[in-house]
Amino acid sequence: MATDRGGTGTSGERTTRRRLSTEERREQLLGVGARLFAQHPYDDVWIEQVAEIAGVSRGLLYHYFPTKRDFFAAVVRRESERMLRLTAAVPGVPVLDQLGTGLDTFLDYVATHAEGFRAFHRAEAAGDPTVRAVYREGLAAHEAQIRAALAADPQLAGRLPAPDTLGIAVRGWLAFLVAVCLDWLDRPELPRAHVRDLCARTLLGAIAAG
């Protein structure tokens, strides 16, 4: 059962916090994990840190996530699913017409959830094969989503490269997009419109080159 630790007020009386639901508690823990994994390498994050910051017992944390591997994998999966939801193409609207808006939405996500975005892309460097597998599954899902949107656009019929070449182009563009966004987080003075337009032109160029 998820329980909250009470705090102590200035009068010395114990205060009672609202009991979090199971989903709320899980989200809280994943949020703490995203922050820690974004700031530190996988091996430097201790599960005890997460429990202390979240104000829960280690036993409760292990109730939700039996191992650190399970915990980091859940952080990575959460961010992947969130990115997929936010960047899904609008059916029936040409890809080129929604590319700028879609990139704006993605950059909003990157700026708002910077810690989660950084944590997600730290997963490849983690030595744990399970965590790396979850990360690669997430990237594969992003690639499939983009390829499906391109293939469903009647305006691009006959203009797309062969499937294997298209896959290489999309994977290369995703790597470029990630590198640009991570750099942008470190240098926020770079106008977002410049970042958006650069990423849009690069995708169009990668497709045309194929």
WORA-V307444 format. One record per pair of residues at least 6 apart in sequence whose C-alpha atoms are under 7 Angstrom apart, sorted by the first residue. I is the first residue (numbers start at 1). J is the second residue. Records with the same first field share a line. If there is no record, write none. Layout:
I = J ; J
This chain:
2 = 22 ; 60
3 = 19
4 = 17 ; 19 ; 56
5 = 55 ; 56
6 = 14 ; 15 ; 16 ; 17
7 = 14 ; 15 ; 16
8 = 14 ; 15
9 = 15
29 = 54
30 = 75
32 = 50 ; 54
33 = 50 ; 75
34 = 75 ; 115 ; 116 ; 119
35 = 115 ; 116
36 = 45
37 = 45 ; 119
38 = 115 ; 116 ; 118 ; 119
42 = 126
47 = 68
48 = 58
51 = 57 ; 58 ; 61
65 = 71
69 = 131
72 = 131
73 = 131 ; 134
76 = 120 ; 135
77 = 134
79 = 116 ; 117 ; 120
80 = 138
84 = 142
86 = 105 ; 106
87 = 102 ; 105 ; 106
89 = 149
94 = 153 ; 155
95 = 149 ; 150 ; 153
99 = 200
100 = 196 ; 200
103 = 196
104 = 196
110 = 117
123 = 131 ; 132 ; 135
124 = 132 ; 135
126 = 132
143 = 170 ; 171
150 = 156
160 = 207
161 = 207 ; 210
165 = 210
166 = 207 ; 210
169 = 206 ; 207
173 = 203
177 = 199
184 = 190
